[in-house]
C-alpha cells in the first residue's frame, strides 16, 4: 500500500504550493496527540493525509481535511478505500480544498467511488485580498472598519507577538463562556503553536491596553494563504476596538511572509443578499462574527463542501445520534 512517512509526505507537498495547511504533516502531528492517527497515502501524482479517529471496539472514523491533492484522484480512491477498511472506518468524510461550483469531473469521480454530499459547517468564508500596498488593502475595507483600526491605535491599544499561551487561553475561556462554544484544552493550543511556530508558520498576537490583554488570535500561513483559526477576547475596553487592530496586525504579519490572501474562516452559509439584509438584526450562530468580518473588504467564497462514504450504516447512525446529543448537551 502506498503509505508515506511524514518526511516523505512533506517532500510530496512541495509539488503543491497551493496546498492547504490542514494537509501538512504538522497538522497530522497536532491531531495525533488528541486521539487521531494521520496516514499519508500517495498514488502517482495524487495524495491525501487521512486522519483516523479511534472509536471503541477497534472502529474509527476517517477524515480527509482539505484534500486530496493533485488531479489523479481516480487512482487514489481504491487505495484510500482499502486503508479505511483496514482501520475499520464506519465512514469516510472528504472535504476538498475547492470552491463552488464543483466541476462535473470531480462530481463524477466522487459518485463513482460511492461518495455522497454531506453537510458540514462552515462552508462559507471571507477571503481578504492582501495584494498591493498596505494603503490599498486598507482602502478595500469598509470605512467604519478603517476608522476602528485607527481608533484602536489612537486609544492606546498595542498588538504584540508573544508566546504566552496562558494569557491567550484565559481569553479563550472568557470567549467560550460568553458565546456558548467549547474551547480546546490548553495543551491543544500549546501543541498547535509549538508545531507551526517552529518554522514561523504561526504567530500568536495579543492586543493590550496598558499591559492588560483584551483580545488575541493565532494566525497560520502556508504558501500564499494565511488563516485566522483561533481568536478570543474579553469584555474589557471594547470601546477601544482592539479586535479590529488585532486582525489588521495579523494581516500585516501575513503580508510580511509573502501571503496574498487572508482567510477569515467562517460566516453563515447564506447568500450575500441574505447576509447583507439581516446582519444588523441577527447575532445567533456565526451572524455576530459576520457583522465584524464583512468590514475587512474581502470576497465571499463557498467551498464545495464535504462528501462521505458510509461503510457501516448502523454504527454510522449511532455515531450521528451520539454527536447530535453531545452537541445539544
KAMO-V43314 format. One record per residue. SS is DSSP state (hx for helix, st for strand, lp for the rest). NEAR is the number of other ideal C-beta (glycine too) atoms within 12 Angstrom. Layout:
ss=<SS:SS>
near=<NEAR:NEAR>
This chain:
ss=<lp:lp:st:st:lp:hx:hx:hx:hx:hx:hx:hx:hx:lp:lp:lp:lp:lp:lp:lp:hx:hx:hx:lp:hx:hx:hx:hx:hx:hx:hx:hx:lp:lp:lp:st:st:st:st:st:st:st:st:lp:lp:st:st:st:st:st:st:st:st:st:lp:hx:hx:hx:lp:st:st:st:st:st:st:lp:lp:lp:st:lp:lp:lp:hx:hx:hx:hx:hx:hx:hx:hx:hx:hx:hx:hx:hx:hx:lp:lp:st:st:st:st:st:st:st:lp:lp:lp:st:lp:lp:lp:lp:hx:hx:hx:hx:hx:hx:hx:hx:hx:lp:lp:lp:st:st:st:lp:lp:lp:lp:lp:st:st:st:st:st:st:lp:lp:lp:lp:hx:hx:hx:hx:hx:hx:lp:lp:lp:hx:hx:hx:hx:hx:hx:hx:hx:hx:hx:hx:hx:lp:lp:st:st:st:st:st:st:lp:lp:hx:hx:hx:hx:hx:hx:hx:hx:hx:hx:hx:hx:hx:hx:hx:lp:lp:lp:lp:lp:lp:hx:hx:hx:hx:hx:hx:hx:hx:hx:hx:hx:hx:lp:lp:lp:lp:st:st:st:st:st:st:st:st:lp:lp:st:st:st:st:st:st:st:st:st:st:st:lp:lp:st:st:st:st:st:st:st:st:st:lp:lp:lp:lp:hx:hx:hx:lp:hx:hx:hx:hx:hx:hx:hx:hx:hx:hx:hx:hx:hx:hx:hx:lp:lp:lp:lp:st:st:st:lp:lp:lp:st:lp:lp:lp:lp:hx:hx:hx:hx:hx:hx:hx:lp:lp:lp:lp:lp:lp:lp:lp:hx:hx:hx:hx:hx:hx:hx:hx:hx:hx:lp:lp:st:st:st:st:st:lp:lp:st:st:st:st:st:lp:lp:hx:hx:hx:hx:hx:hx:hx:hx:hx:hx:hx:hx:hx:hx:hx:hx:lp>
near=<20:23:25:25:17:22:14:18:33:26:16:32:34:17:18:29:13:21:30:35:39:37:38:37:32:32:39:35:26:34:30:22:22:22:18:27:27:37:37:39:41:35:29:19:17:27:38:47:49:45:39:35:29:21:25:15:11:14:24:32:35:43:38:45:32:35:44:45:37:26:21:20:35:22:23:34:32:22:30:44:28:23:33:38:22:21:32:23:37:34:38:41:38:42:35:36:33:29:21:20:13:23:16:10:16:28:22:15:27:34:17:18:27:20:35:20:23:24:17:23:21:28:28:35:35:37:34:42:29:37:19:15:12:20:10:15:29:30:16:26:32:24:14:18:31:26:19:30:36:20:23:32:23:16:23:21:37:26:36:26:27:24:21:21:30:19:28:42:29:26:39:36:24:24:29:21:16:18:23:13:21:15:24:27:18:19:16:26:37:27:26:37:36:22:28:33:26:15:18:19:30:40:38:40:43:41:45:32:28:15:14:20:35:40:43:43:45:43:46:39:35:36:25:24:34:39:40:43:34:35:36:38:38:29:17:20:25:22:18:30:33:42:43:38:39:44:46:39:36:44:43:27:32:40:28:18:27:19:32:22:32:42:43:40:38:32:38:32:25:23:15:21:10:17:27:20:15:21:27:13:12:20:18:15:23:29:27:26:33:35:27:31:37:31:29:40:30:31:22:32:28:27:31:26:31:30:36:31:32:25:28:25:14:14:23:25:15:21:27:23:14:18:19:13:11:11:13:8:8>
